[in-house]
Every structure is written in C-alpha cells, then in structure tokens.
C-alpha cells in the first residue's frame, strides 16, 4: 500500500471541501502513475483512520472518483482504479526538470521571435547598487499615494473604480497628465488622445506592434536601449542602425538612408539618448520632423527622461512642435516615482491612439483603475509637482557629488561628461579594465554594478557603463564608489 | 498683436520655471503658425505688464527662445521670430480632428492586425447592469488589501518592492498561488514555473505570441470568447472552429481535423465554456490530452472560472492531470476579486514559462510588486479563502434567485439551463426579440444589458446573451429584471 498518510495532506482551512481534496490526491496519484489501472484502493475504514478524517468523507471521495470515471466499485471486493484508463504518459512533475535553452524534447513547439536581452536586474534584494539610472524610491510620496488609494476604495463611488473601465485608462489621470504636459512642455493633448500605459515600455510595445509588420524597417541608434531593439525585433522588424554623436542621432545619415530604403518608424530618446545620455539638438529635432513629413514615417519619441534636466533648459519635445501628426510621444511616471508602480502614457494622432487602446485590450484589458485614480489625486493636489521639484534638486546634488568623486578618484580609468540630465553617467572605462570581472569582483564585496553587456549590440562595441547616481544617498555613494575603487585598482 | 494675455497662462505652482513656461508658449505659437517668420515679439515691458510677471522673466524667456534658435534679436528693433524658420506644416492641433476608421490622410501608416472586437464595456459609470458575468466588487476585502498595501510601503523592506523586480512577478505571490492551486485543484507548481500576469487576458496574449506564427492554425470553439479570437488573429494565426455541445468542445471533430491539418494550439475554457457556460466532460478532457501528445499541439486551458462551481464537484483542470507537458494553464484573481485590479497567473512547461517571462519584459517589464505582495499577504492570512468561500455562497444564492425569476417571468421568451458554475446564465431569447432594440430600450430605462453582438462571430449566429447574476444584490436583481420584463413584453 502507498504511504497514504504522508501523500494525503488535508487542509482544513481550505475552501475546498475535504472529500474533494482527498479525491484530487487520488487523481494525481493515478495520473502520475503511482496508482496503476486495477489497483485496489484502501478501504474507507483504513484510510479514514490513517489520515484522521471521517469515514463518510472517504466514501464521498470514492463516489466522486467513480462518478468522474477514475475508479470503479466491484461490490464487496472494494474500489479499484478503473481498468481501462486511457494511456496517460507518466513522467515526473515538471518542478524537477530544468528549463532548456531551446524547446526540443518538449511536447509542443513555440518560438521566441526576439533575441533575449539580458533579463532585467532584480534590484529588490540588493542593498548597495550602482544601477542603470533608476530613481530613489525613498523619495516618492508613496504614503500619500497609498492613503488616496485606500480612501478611494472606501468611498461609494470609489468602489466603482474596481469594475471594468476604459482601455485608455482613468479619465481623471489622463486629464491630470494632460495638464502637466501642457505646463511642463507645451504639449497640448486632450484626454481622449492619450492612453495610460504600464510604464514607457508598454508604449514602445504598442507602437511597435501597430507600426511594424514582418520585415519592415525601423531606424534606431547604433547605440540604443536594448529592450526597444528587442521589442521591434519581436514585432518582426529589421533594425537599421543610425550613428549617434554628441548632438544625438545623425539625421543627415538618416536622410541618406531614406533615399534608398523605406523606413516605417524612427525610434529616438532625444532627451537623453540611451545609453550615452546625449541631448538631441534642436536643429536635428526640426530636421527629423521635416524628414518624417517628407518620407511618411512615424517618430517614436521616448521621452521618459524629460523630467530630469538639471540645466533648466529642457528642449521642447518633438511632439510639442509636431502637434500630433508624425510623432508618437511616450512618457513614464514609473521612472519619476517608483519603477515597480507601472504607470506611463502615450499620445499620438487620434486614430493611432484609438488603435493602441484596442490592442491594449488584448494585452491586459486595462490598467489598475484605483492606482490610476490615486495618481490623479496626487497630480491635482500638487503632491506630484512637489515630488518632481524635490527629487530634481536632490538628484542634481547627487549628480554633482558623484561626478566630483569620479573625477578625483577614477580620473585614470573612467572618461565621462557630466550629463545635462537623466539619472546616470555614461562612463567609458579604460581598455585594461575587464567589466565582466569588475562586476563579479564588486558583487563579491557587496556592490551590484552591471557588467556592460546590456549596453552592447551587434554594431556597438564599447567598454562603457551607465552608472546611476540618483538612487544613492551621499554616504551610500561614497561606500559604493569606495568598493569600486578597490576593485578597479 | 496677438491676445497674449489669454494665450499665455502662467501656472505659478508648476515645477517648470516661469520663463520656460513663457518660452514654451511662444514656441507653440510659432510651430502652430500663429506667429510667422520675422514677426515682431512684444517688448519685454509690454508683455510683462500684460501677463503680470517680472520684466526680467520675459527677458530670460526671450534669451531662451534665441538660444534654441526660434527667435533672433535685431538690436534696438526688438526680438523677432527667426526669418529662416524651417518649414513646419501648420495644422490645427489634433484635439479638434476626429479619429477615422482607417488612417488614410495621416502622416504615416499603421496596421490593425486584428479585427476589433466590441470594445469592453466601461461599467464604472453604470448604476444598474446585467453584465457579462462579473464579480460583485463590493464583496472583495479591498480594505484589507489596501491596509496591507499601505503597511508594506511603510516598512523598510517594503520600500524595496518599489524597485525593479522579477518579470515573473512577486515570488511570495507565486508561492501563495502555488499553494492555493495545490489544495484547490491538485495542481503542483513551483514558484519558478509560474508567471504572474495582469489578469487571464495577458496569459492568453503571452501564449498566443509565443505559440503562433503567421498563418499557423489555432483551434477554438465555434462559439468562443471574442477577445481570445482577436488575440490569436493579432498574432497572425488562422482560427479553426470546432463545434461545442453540452459536453464542451467536440474532440472527435478535432481529431478528424488533426488528421488533415497541422494545429499548433487548442484554446479551451473547460470550466465553463465561454459564452455557453458548459462544463467539458472528463472523458473529453482525457481524450484531448492524449490527442495533444499524439499531434504535438499545446492546450491553452483558460480556467478563469474554476473558483465558481456550485455543485461542489469541479473537475480537475487538464493541467493537473498533465503535469506540465502539453498544457498552458491560465487563471485569474481579477475575476474573483475586482476586475480593475489586474492579477492573474500562467503555468506551463518550465522553458515555456521562461520564454513568457522574457516576452513579458518587452510588454511592460513586470507587474506592480507592492500590489502583488499585498495579495500574497491576503492568501497567507486566510483572507482570500474566506473571500472565496463567502462569495461562492452568495453567488450560488443569487444564481438560484435569478434563475427562479427567469423561469417564472421570462418563461416564454428565454430558454436556459441553470449553470453549474460561473457568474452568468446563457440565455437564448425567442427569435421575435431583437436584442439590439432590447438593449437600447433597456438603456433608456436605466438598465445596461448587452446587445449580443459580442457573443456572435463569423460562424456563430445566435440570439442569445450572457446574463450576469453575480454582481446584482437581490433587490437590484428584481429591479433589473423588472425593467427587462417591461422591455421584452
């Protein structure tokens, strides 16, 4: 007899009735092959004693097994696993098997239509990190957000926000963000022309899926945000790499390419280019807009970094100049607040925004309305403004200190320009430093720092890293760079 | 001179400095064509008085305009819009233009790779609705959830959940849901073999994108969940419709089709079929599993409705019998809790789950960790169990009352079977009733009810509706059906 006492674990607090729990264990034993066709099940009296439940519960379980076709009662002989059980393959549960890099040997086939980028860093368990340029989550007015969130759920009308809503997201939040875009960057956008996304990544994804068909061409920087590259590849597109210099993407090079090739979309992070933190010049912005009109391509303007500009002269987004003709404008609240609260937005030509909302329904129906409503309150009561102002001030101080230390302590190994904005320094390491080893050695000393592979691609080889300063308080910054100094020596 | 006083609205609470606000308004006027090349700007003294700001602020704004290349100073003559402004097309901002059904006339082209399903109903503003079968959001322990959510954000370690985390979702929640799946349905799944999704819709989307390439075939019911159909079409697949009867999908028909055609995946809602609420028989479940092994296709098992089964005999999911070989198992917490809080899960072969997590990174990086962590607490402290038990009891009562009223008051116009589970009745209306008109007339009397178009497709013509009973308290149910009775008379 099988060791039923240990095999059948009863959970009396479960909403599943006891007899169904017992029944389910038997089905599992049968389908795993531990009980074979025609095997005798223990008598209800024996099993009841073994696992400490009422005998009638066991009888109910057996009746259920019989009615579902897993067992048969042969009168006085007892209850048996059904003799003509359909052949089910008997393998171990998958927990014990390892994932493979391809899926040969699996029961069915699937495709990765994209090359895997380095998986995102899970920073929830690190205590000291020089990251890619992430915000300091301790600065976010999270408690105010949660207070609003909770307060909404207690109000009668707030309960309605728990029902299905619009795929475009909370109307209140779209209005609030619209107002913010208007004052901060002269971008006039009506609520119905905006879709709330889960961070800027979902904006890139929606744009890619709508704009790009199989074998279409999208122009991107020679150096570029790796997850954008992957998102375009996943949509089936080919990447055309355009050089990027100190003034952003080289639009003359792009113009030359346009003469020979149909390009469906151009992806830019004008403010500030990822990973090199360069700001695109106004001259190039205007030329790019004119090229878009001449050659009928879409500009995907990923402006997640707009809010962090320290020299007090952020250029207007291309979208503000374009008035929703050629530009799809993508922004992020996650990046200014907390990465694990996924809120962003996308605006563009009205019909495009409608199509994006339809597609978004297929992806995840809609966003979390109560969270969106809570953010709307924070925009409306000035909390977000205070947060932007406060964090901008703190990040500027941190940038200055960080760059000072880099200059004084890493002068021989790191070459960089102080970034005008954003949350990271683009640090070119001396050739003699092996970034892979540096990252490993730092990790052993308790410091997370990337190994640089995320910033490379098939046409961009570099020995550089983004070094995020924004999430580091001054003492942590000193500690982190102190460890790094020992590692690179 | 332009009416600057009304055109230039200053927001003194904005984090954007005043002079940048003024500068941005001028750029907008220039790019919209309201200010033309070589137009004279008002003197700083005049403008300062007009809009009530310091003259030096205006001067700073003009300097900024000049440095960005929008304006030029001609000594004592004043500041002018630059004469050699690149030609920018001058159209009205898009707020005033209407979205079109196609995008002819737009500056660039995009594609809807899918036919639009009826947009989801926005139920956040309705007060009385017979819906598609949605939960009663007032039953959800939302306040407990929010309390945990807020409490997490106040704890030191809770703050870490605001940083970037795993694309698979909160590990705590994966463990909690794993435990729940094990006791409720004998499905053994390790945390690393599960990805937390934004509701079951995202599970369907991820599975579709990974399994289906252009022109692949996916088998679905003749009647089927419209958003699943659209999601498969969006992935480029062709639908093969398989008949569905009182025992679920006709697997003999499917077997015949498999002899002639390569089928990559089969989508089923075994428990209970959408829209007809039928439960798939155990015999067919086992046969389908065997066919999957023989013909190497994937089964997408959408089991969002498992938790609502009133006859106390829910069949085991196919996934529980299959042990992660051929079945991708999709479930929802949103459907049992609150639709606007998007939480669901997907399990499957380990390598498939890894691929799904990689793809998920491209879509929206990850879920909202704090919300996921709060749900994990509710699973662990028994709150979710209590909720499941309580709502099951209430929904069963509501189903019984609803069906009683349908029998007594709608006997001549509606034919239906009392559903064994789920949150809706599949109501076949008499041919003489025009559902479009019925829906419109009900709407005029303050009752939302669907017009039936969502349940039809190119091969399924019906005069039936899903009538959700779960979200209606008894007095509302009487009110709603009272209105409907008047409408169909």
Interface residues (C-beta under 8 A of the other chain):
Chain A: X11 X13 X14 X15 X16 X17 X20 X21 X24 X25 X27 X28 X31 X32 X64 X67 X68 X69 X70 X86 X87 X88 X89 X91 X92 X93 X94 X95 X97 X98 X99 X100 X101 X102 X103 X106 X107 X108 X109 X110 X111 X112 X113 X114 X116 X117 X119 X120 X121 X122 X123 X124 X125 X134 X137 X138 X140 X142 X143 X146 X147 X149 X150 X153 X154 X159 X160 X161 X162 X163 X164 X165 X166 X167 X183 X184 X185 X186 X188 X189 X190 X193 X197 X198 X199 X201 X202 X205 X209 X210 X211 X213 X214 X227 X230 X231 X234 X264 X265 X282 X283 X286 X287 X289 X290 X292 X293 X296 X297 X298 X312 X313 X314 X315 X316 X320 X321 X322 X323 X324 X325 X326 X338 X339 X340 X341 X342 X349 X350 X351 X352 X353 X354 X355 X357 X358 X359 X361 X362 X363 X364 X365 X366 X367 X368 X369 X370 X371 X382 X385 X388 X389 X392
Chain B: X11 X13 X14 X15 X16 X17 X20 X21 X24 X25 X27 X28 X31 X32 X64 X67 X68 X69 X86 X87 X88 X89 X91 X92 X93 X94 X95 X97 X98 X99 X100 X101 X102 X103 X106 X107 X108 X109 X110 X111 X112 X113 X114 X116 X117 X119 X120 X121 X122 X123 X124 X125 X134 X137 X138 X140 X142 X143 X146 X147 X149 X150 X153 X154 X159 X160 X161 X162 X163 X164 X165 X166 X167 X183 X184 X185 X186 X188 X189 X190 X193 X197 X198 X199 X201 X202 X205 X209 X210 X211 X213 X214 X227 X230 X231 X234 X264 X265 X282 X283 X286 X287 X289 X290 X292 X293 X296 X297 X298 X312 X313 X314 X315 X316 X320 X321 X322 X323 X324 X325 X326 X338 X339 X340 X341 X342 X349 X350 X351 X352 X353 X354 X355 X357 X358 X359 X361 X362 X363 X364 X365 X366 X367 X368 X369 X370 X371 X382 X385 X388 X389 X392
